[in-house]
């Protein structure tokens, strides 16, 4: 039976284009609960939970700084944020609507402005990162610069200040109040381009952490988090390297192109044993996640369908279907050459949950029958 988590991921992915059309907010992910799902982005989940824990006046969410930050990053729009907030606070009745609640406090809006006049991407990013770190100090290393810039881009586009890049104080307040109910002529200013994203939270955490290393472009596969992320990235190693290069550029203010995987130095020495099976693959992944502070709730388990599917792809590429074991050298080769050398076998349906069509990218995951052409 397909797990609830995989079904959630599939539904999320199938709606990706609709989400992108509204400005590009990542869908929520994670195990469904009574109040729905938490944001896929680690920093947005942190500020949202910080809002839930510290809000004192439930009828006035924008009087709380963490709640204002959460409204700017939460998937879809502020009304979605308010609905999730109301549920988690145990509110009864109709959820709050942003157009009906008190306007965001000037004292909070002023903190993200330049000279109390207008917001820039830099001033917004500095403020948002500070709020996220205050909500959860361990999330600092997981703050995705591309996600933060995408969030600002949505506000900038709605307020119609793409040309200047600056959002006046009152207009930023208007966005918090009316974005959920008033359409704008444009949905993006294209501040971020060619910056791949995936909605598997733990894969994104690994990728964001990877891109913070100074050698992330020149020696990618000698960094533990980069190796783990590359092995799990849904759209192939070269697409993963583009995701790293984009974030590396934002972190270090450079414009270096993504490297070709087969031009990079060999993979660092993987931990024992010398031949991996799926449990070793999972243990290596979770060790990398633990090193960057990713919570257990965001980490995969042996029962996560996507993990078993990824391992099946690696096994098939290495032509090791008979043993389901892959040597360290084969893993290194997968990272360097899988973009150019096709496997002889497809991932078997015994690994693939109801058969993911692996010829689709992660924005178009579907449930289908998988061919096993062994």
C-alpha positions in Angstrom: 0.0 0.0 0.0 1.3 3.5 -0.8 2.1 5.4 2.4 0.2 8.5 3.4 3.4 10.5 3.2 4.0 9.4 -0.4 0.4 10.2 -1.4 0.9 13.7 0.2 4.2 14.2 -1.8 2.4 13.1 -5.0 -0.5 15.4 -4.5 1.9 18.2 -3.7 3.9 17.6 -6.8 0.9 17.4 -9.1 -0.1 20.9 -8.0 3.4 22.4 -8.5 2.6 24.4 -11.6 -0.5 25.9 -10.0 1.6 27.0 -7.0 4.2 28.5 -9.2 1.6 30.5 -11.0 0.6 32.1 -7.7 4.2 33.2 -7.1 6.2 30.1 -6.3 5.6 29.3 -2.7 6.6 25.7 -1.9 3.7 23.5 -0.9 3.4 22.3 2.6 4.7 18.8 3.3 5.2 16.3 6.0 2.9 13.7 7.7 -0.7 15.0 7.6 -2.2 15.9 11.0 -5.5 17.3 12.2 -4.3 20.8 11.2 -2.7 19.9 7.9 0.9 20.1 7.0 3.9 22.3 8.0 5.9 24.3 5.4 8.5 22.3 3.5 11.1 25.1 4.0 12.9 24.7 7.4 13.0 28.4 8.2 9.3 29.0 7.3 8.3 26.0 9.5 10.4 27.5 12.3 8.8 31.0 12.2 5.4 29.5 11.9 5.9 27.3 15.0 7.4 30.3 16.7 4.2 32.2 16.0 2.1 29.4 17.3 4.1 29.3 20.6 4.3 33.0 21.2 1.1 34.7 19.9 -0.7 36.3 22.8 -3.7 37.8 21.1 -5.3 35.2 18.7 -7.5 37.9 17.1 -4.5 40.0 16.2 -1.8 37.8 14.7 0.1 40.6 13.0 0.9 42.0 16.5 3.5 39.2 16.7 6.7 39.4 14.8 7.1 35.7 14.1 3.5 35.6 12.8 4.3 38.5 10.4 7.4 36.6 9.2 5.3 33.4 8.8 2.7 35.2 6.7 5.4 36.3 4.3 6.7 32.8 3.7 3.8 30.5 4.3 2.6 28.5 1.2 0.0 30.1 -1.0 -1.0 33.2 0.9 -1.6 34.8 4.4 -5.1 33.4 4.6 -3.7 29.8 4.4 -1.3 30.8 7.2 -4.1 32.1 9.3 -6.2 29.0 8.7 -3.4 26.7 9.8 -2.6 29.0 12.8 -6.3 29.0 13.9 -6.4 25.2 13.8 -3.2 24.8 15.8 -4.4 27.3 18.4 -7.6 25.3 18.8 -9.8 28.1 17.6 -13.4 27.2 17.0 -15.5 28.7 14.1 -14.5 30.4 10.9 -10.8 30.9 10.4 -9.4 34.4 10.4 -9.0 36.3 7.1 -6.2 38.7 6.5 -8.5 41.4 5.2 -10.5 41.4 8.4 -7.8 41.4 11.1 -5.9 44.5 12.5 -3.2 45.8 10.2 0.4 44.7 10.9 1.9 46.7 13.7 4.1 49.6 12.5 6.7 48.7 15.1 7.1 45.3 13.4 7.0 46.5 9.8 9.6 49.1 10.6 12.1 46.5 11.5 12.3 45.2 7.9 12.6 48.7 6.4 15.4 51.0 5.4 15.2 54.2 7.4 11.6 53.3 8.3 10.6 54.1 4.7 10.8 51.1 2.3 11.9 47.5 2.2 14.7 46.1 0.0 15.5 42.5 -0.5 18.5 42.9 1.7 16.6 44.5 4.5 13.8 42.0 4.3 16.3 39.0 4.2 18.2 40.3 7.2 15.0 40.8 9.2 13.5 37.4 8.2 16.7 35.5 9.0 16.9 37.2 12.4 13.3 36.2 13.2 13.9 32.6 12.1 17.1 32.3 14.1 15.3 33.7 17.2 12.5 31.2 16.7 14.9 28.3 16.4 18.7 28.9 16.6 19.4 25.5 15.0 17.6 26.5 11.8 20.2 29.2 10.9 22.2 26.7 8.8 19.1 25.6 7.0 17.9 29.0 5.8 17.6 28.8 2.0 18.7 32.1 0.4 16.7 31.3 -2.8 13.5 30.7 -0.8 13.9 34.0 1.1 14.5 35.8 -2.2 11.5 34.1 -3.8 9.3 35.2 -0.8 10.4 38.8 -1.3 9.8 38.5 -5.0 6.2 37.7 -4.5 5.6 40.7 -2.3 7.5 42.9 -4.7 5.5 41.7 -7.7 2.1 42.2 -6.0 3.0 45.7 -4.9 4.1 46.5 -8.5 7.6 47.8 -7.7 9.6 45.4 -9.8 11.4 48.3 -11.5 12.9 49.8 -8.3 13.1 46.6 -6.1 11.9 48.7 -3.1 8.6 48.2 -1.4 7.2 51.3 0.5 6.1 50.8 4.1 2.4 51.1 3.5 2.5 48.8 0.4 4.2 46.1 2.4 1.4 46.3 5.0 -1.2 46.2 2.2 0.3 43.0 0.9 -0.1 41.3 4.3 -3.7 42.6 4.4 -5.0 42.0 0.9 -2.7 39.6 -1.1 -5.1 36.7 -0.3 -8.1 38.5 -1.8 -6.9 41.0 -4.4 -5.1 39.9 -7.5 -2.2 41.7 -9.1 -1.3 42.0 -12.8 2.0 40.1 -12.2 3.0 37.3 -9.9 6.8 37.5 -10.1 9.6 40.0 -10.7 11.9 37.1 -11.6 14.5 37.9 -8.9 15.4 34.2 -8.8 15.9 32.2 -12.0 17.2 28.7 -12.8 17.2 27.8 -9.2 15.8 24.2 -8.9 13.9 23.3 -5.8 12.5 20.1 -4.4 9.7 19.7 -1.9 11.2 16.8 0.0 12.1 18.7 3.2 15.2 16.6 4.1 16.6 16.8 0.6 16.2 20.6 0.6 17.9 20.8 4.0 20.9 18.9 2.8 21.1 21.0 -0.4 20.9 24.3 1.4 23.6 23.2 3.9 25.8 21.9 1.0 25.7 25.3 -0.8 27.0 27.1 2.3 30.4 25.3 1.9 33.1 27.3 0.2 34.1 24.3 -1.9 30.5 23.4 -2.9 31.1 24.3 -6.5 34.7 23.1 -7.0 34.7 19.9 -4.8 31.1 19.1 -4.3 31.4 15.4 -3.7 33.9 15.7 -1.0 31.2 17.3 1.3 29.0 14.9 3.2 25.8 16.9 2.9 26.4 17.4 -0.9 26.9 13.7 -1.5 23.7 12.8 0.5 21.7 15.5 -1.3 23.0 14.5 -4.7 22.0 10.9 -4.2 18.4 11.9 -3.2 17.8 14.8 -5.6 14.7 13.8 -7.7 15.7 15.4 -11.0 19.2 14.1 -11.5 22.7 15.1 -10.5 23.2 17.9 -13.0 19.9 19.5 -11.9 21.1 19.1 -8.3 24.4 20.9 -9.1 22.4 23.8 -10.6 20.4 24.0 -7.4 23.7 24.2 -5.5 25.3 26.7 -7.8 22.3 29.1 -7.6 22.4 29.1 -3.8 26.1 29.3 -3.7 25.9 32.4 -5.8 23.4 34.0 -3.4 25.5 33.0 -0.4 28.8 34.3 -1.8 27.6 37.0 -4.3 29.2 35.2 -7.3 27.8 34.0 -10.6 29.7 30.8 -11.1 28.1 28.3 -13.4 27.1 24.8 -12.2 29.9 22.3 -12.7 29.5 19.2 -14.8 29.4 16.2 -12.5 32.0 14.3 -14.5 34.5 17.1 -14.1 34.4 17.1 -10.3 36.9 15.3 -8.0 36.0 11.8 -6.8 33.6 11.3 -3.9 35.0 11.4 -0.4 35.5 8.1 1.5 32.0 6.8 2.5 31.6 5.1 5.9 31.8 1.4 6.3 30.7 -1.1 5.1 32.4 -1.1 1.6 29.1 -2.1 0.0 25.9 -0.3 0.7 22.4 -1.7 1.0 19.3 0.4 1.6 19.8 0.5 5.4 23.4 1.8 5.0 22.1 4.4 2.5 19.5 5.5 5.0 22.0 5.6 7.9 24.4 7.7 5.8 21.6 10.1 4.9 20.4 10.5 8.5 23.9 11.0 9.8 24.4 13.9 7.4 21.0 15.3 8.4 21.9 15.0 12.1 25.2 16.9 11.5 23.2 19.9 10.3 20.5 19.8 12.9 17.6 18.6 10.8 14.8 17.4 13.2 13.7 13.8 13.2 10.3 14.9 12.0 11.9 16.1 8.7 14.2 13.1 8.3 13.3 10.0 6.3 12.8 6.4 7.5 13.2 3.0 6.0 9.4 3.2 5.4 9.6 6.4 3.3 8.7 5.4 -0.2 10.9 8.0 -1.8 14.0 6.6 -0.1 13.3 3.1 -1.3 12.6 4.4 -4.8 15.8 6.5 -4.9 17.8 3.4 -3.7 16.2 1.3 -6.4 17.3 3.8 -9.1 20.9 3.7 -7.8 20.8 -0.1 -7.7 19.4 -0.3 -11.2 22.0 2.2 -12.6 24.8 0.2 -11.0 23.4 -3.0 -12.5 23.2 -4.6 -9.0 19.5 -5.7 -9.0 20.4 -9.3 -8.1 22.1 -8.3 -4.8 20.6 -4.8 -4.2 24.0 -3.9 -2.9 26.2 -1.1 -4.4 29.9 -0.5 -3.7 31.4 2.8 -2.7 33.0 3.1 -6.2 29.6 2.5 -7.9 28.1 5.3 -5.7 30.9 7.6 -6.7 30.3 6.7 -10.3 26.6 7.3 -10.1 27.2 10.9 -8.9 29.8 11.6 -11.6 28.3 9.8 -14.6 24.6 9.0 -14.2 23.7 12.0 -16.2 25.4 10.6 -19.3 25.3 6.8 -18.9 21.9 5.1 -18.7 21.2 2.0 -16.5 20.5 -1.3 -18.1 17.6 -1.9 -15.7 14.7 0.2 -14.5 13.8 0.4 -10.9 11.7 -2.6 -10.1 8.1 -2.4 -8.9 9.2 -4.2 -5.8 11.0 -1.0 -4.8 8.8 1.6 -6.5 5.6 2.5 -4.6 2.9 1.7 -7.1 5.5 2.5 -9.7 6.7 6.1 -9.9 7.3 7.1 -13.5 10.9 8.0 -13.1 11.0 9.6 -16.6 8.9 12.4 -15.1 10.6 15.1 -13.1 9.7 15.9 -9.5 7.2 18.6 -10.5 5.2 16.0 -12.4 5.3 12.9 -10.2 2.5 10.5 -11.0 1.3 7.2 -9.8 1.6 4.8 -12.7 2.7 1.3 -13.6 6.4 0.9 -13.7 8.1 -1.2 -16.3 10.7 -3.7 -15.3 12.6 -4.5 -18.4 15.2 -6.7 -16.8 
